[in-house]
Amino acid sequence: LQYSIAVFLLRATRSVQVLFEMHAVRVSGARRALRICLRIEAVKLILRLWLRSRTPFSFYVDEEALEESQAPQSSNQAVDPLAPAGQFIG
């Protein structure tokens, strides 16, 4: 449940980021937009790091992969490295 919430927050943040930046440029100028952009990127980084700490494996989590992913069933389950992984997309 927490994993799904973090994924949703990351998607939502990514979706509204441009809107916040455009509003800041119109209201306060480019410097303010840059500050807002950096703050949003920091929030996204924190969410990505939190997601990485919650997964049973550790690798880079990009935003497109998060959109296609599902929450892990349990972090206590052992993963068999020789078991078939399913369809490869890439």
C-alpha positions in Angstrom: 0.0 0.0 0.0 2.8 2.5 0.9 4.6 1.6 -2.3 1.5 2.3 -4.4 0.9 5.6 -2.7 4.5 6.7 -3.3 4.2 5.7 -7.0 1.0 7.6 -7.3 2.6 10.7 -5.7 5.6 10.5 -8.0 3.3 10.3 -11.0 1.1 13.2 -9.8 4.2 15.3 -9.0 5.5 14.7 -12.5 2.2 15.6 -14.0 1.8 18.9 -12.3 5.4 20.0 -12.4 5.1 21.8 -15.7 1.9 23.6 -14.5 3.7 24.9 -11.4 6.7 26.0 -13.4 4.5 27.8 -16.0 2.6 29.6 -13.2 5.8 30.7 -11.5 7.2 32.1 -14.8 4.1 34.1 -15.4 3.8 35.4 -11.9 7.3 35.9 -10.7 9.8 35.3 -13.5 12.4 32.7 -14.5 14.3 32.7 -11.3 11.3 31.8 -9.2 10.4 29.1 -11.7 13.9 27.6 -11.4 13.6 27.5 -7.6 10.3 25.8 -7.8 11.7 23.4 -10.4 14.5 22.5 -8.0 12.2 21.9 -5.1 9.9 19.7 -7.2 13.0 17.7 -8.4 14.1 17.3 -4.7 10.6 15.9 -3.8 10.8 13.5 -6.8 14.3 12.4 -5.7 13.1 11.7 -2.2 10.2 9.7 -3.5 12.5 7.7 -5.8 15.0 7.0 -3.0 12.1 5.9 -0.7 10.8 3.6 -3.4 14.3 2.1 -3.9 14.6 1.4 -0.2 11.2 -0.5 -0.3 12.0 -2.8 -3.2 13.6 -6.2 -2.6 16.2 -5.4 -5.4 18.2 -2.3 -6.0 18.5 -0.6 -9.3 17.7 2.7 -10.9 13.9 3.4 -10.8 12.9 5.6 -13.8 9.5 7.2 -14.1 8.3 5.2 -17.1 9.0 1.9 -15.4 7.0 3.1 -12.4 4.0 3.7 -14.5 4.1 0.1 -15.7 5.0 -1.5 -12.4 2.9 -3.1 -9.7 3.6 -3.1 -6.0 5.8 -6.0 -4.8 3.8 -8.7 -2.9 6.2 -9.0 0.0 9.7 -7.9 0.7 10.3 -11.1 2.7 9.9 -13.4 -0.3 13.1 -14.8 -1.7 13.6 -14.4 -5.4 14.9 -17.4 -7.4 17.5 -16.0 -9.9 17.1 -19.1 -12.1 13.3 -18.9 -12.4 11.9 -17.5 -15.7 11.2 -13.8 -15.4 8.4 -13.6 -17.9 8.3 -11.6 -21.1 11.3 -9.3 -21.8 10.4 -5.9 -23.0 13.2 -3.7 -24.0 
